[in-house]
Amino acid sequence: MQLLEKLGCEVHFPMNQTCCGQPMANSGYEHLSQGCNDLFIENFAGFDYIICPSGSCTLHVKEHLHAKGNQAVADTIRHNVYELSEFLVDVLKVKDIDVSFPHKVGMHQSCHGQRGLHLSQMTELVASPYSKPGSLLNMVKNIDIVSLNRKDECCGFGGTFCVAEEAVSVKMGKDRVADHLKQEVEYITGVDMSCLMHMEGILKREKSNVKVVHISEILNGSVGAMI
């Protein structure tokens, strides 16, 4: 919210908002998630843009938000919802960020953001590389963004997958964290809160000094105040 305000946006935070309903839908109960849809529409109808700090939530709303009655309202919301870095690059067209972060940073590419929202290019494709969150981080002064061995490997969280397949989820998370640790990063960042929460849990259990921060904290220059 602070970052968007710095960039000239008038920001409102509806206090009655709750979950978008993705966990229920992913568990096979989308037909029971209408209450989440109705509340989301009630909270966010009428805004020019809806910005979310999570690629997975953004993708769910874009693809699955539906209304009992006036679907046109739901369709407008689906069109106007953006993941944060996507909004900064594609709508605000940010070209300069006046902040310094003199640390070694590893950036995690979340699956929903990369493969669903196309925030960055997939490495298995023979195509020109790009990364919307990466382009924003490259505007930060004094930052050292490391190159990972497996740039777009899944962290293993997967929402309800981490409950249904706990052992596989943890092993994937440990592998993802190990790639960052091998590069001796000080921070891991990304655009999806769920991925970051998963990796942070693994790091804490391993008693690592590596910190996990959302990309908005770096771009806002607020990391020092948060840790």
Rosetta blueprint (number, residue, H / E / L):
1 M L
2 Q H
3 L H
4 L H
5 E H
6 K H
7 L L
8 G L
9 C L
10 E L
11 V L
12 H L
13 F L
14 P L
15 M L
16 N L
17 Q L
18 T L
19 C L
20 C L
21 G L
22 Q H
23 P H
24 M H
25 A H
26 N H
27 S H
28 G H
29 Y H
30 E H
31 H H
32 L H
33 S L
34 Q H
35 G H
36 C H
37 N H
38 D H
39 L H
40 F H
41 I H
42 E H
43 N H
44 F H
45 A L
46 G L
47 F L
48 D L
49 Y L
50 I E
51 I E
52 C E
53 P L
54 S L
55 G H
56 S H
57 C H
58 T H
59 L H
60 H H
61 V H
62 K H
63 E H
64 H H
65 L L
66 H L
67 A L
68 K L
69 G L
70 N L
71 Q H
72 A H
73 V H
74 A H
75 D H
76 T H
77 I H
78 R H
79 H H
80 N H
81 V E
82 Y E
83 E E
84 L H
85 S H
86 E H
87 F H
88 L H
89 V H
90 D H
91 V H
92 L L
93 K L
94 V L
95 K L
96 D L
97 I L
98 D L
99 V L
100 S E
101 F L
102 P L
103 H L
104 K E
105 V E
106 G E
107 M E
108 H E
109 Q L
110 S L
111 C H
112 H H
113 G H
114 Q H
115 R H
116 G H
117 L L
118 H L
119 L L
120 S E
121 Q L
122 M L
123 T L
124 E L
125 L L
126 V L
127 A L
128 S L
129 P L
130 Y L
131 S E
132 K H
133 P H
134 G H
135 S H
136 L H
137 L H
138 N L
139 M L
140 V L
141 K E
142 N L
143 I L
144 D E
145 I E
146 V L
147 S L
148 L L
149 N L
150 R L
151 K L
152 D L
153 E L
154 C L
155 C L
156 G L
157 F L
158 G L
159 G L
160 T L
161 F H
162 C H
163 V H
164 A H
165 E L
166 E H
167 A H
168 V H
169 S H
170 V H
171 K H
172 M H
173 G H
174 K H
175 D H
176 R H
177 V H
178 A H
179 D H
180 H H
181 L H
182 K H
183 Q L
184 E L
185 V L
186 E L
187 Y E
188 I E
189 T E
190 G E
191 V L
192 D L
193 M H
194 S H
195 C H
196 L H
197 M H
198 H H
199 M H
200 E H
201 G H
202 I H
203 L H
204 K H
205 R H
206 E L
207 K L
208 S L
209 N L
210 V L
211 K E
212 V E
213 V E
214 H E
215 I H
216 S H
217 E H
218 I H
219 L H
220 N H
221 G L
222 S L
223 V H
224 G H
225 A H
226 M H
227 I L
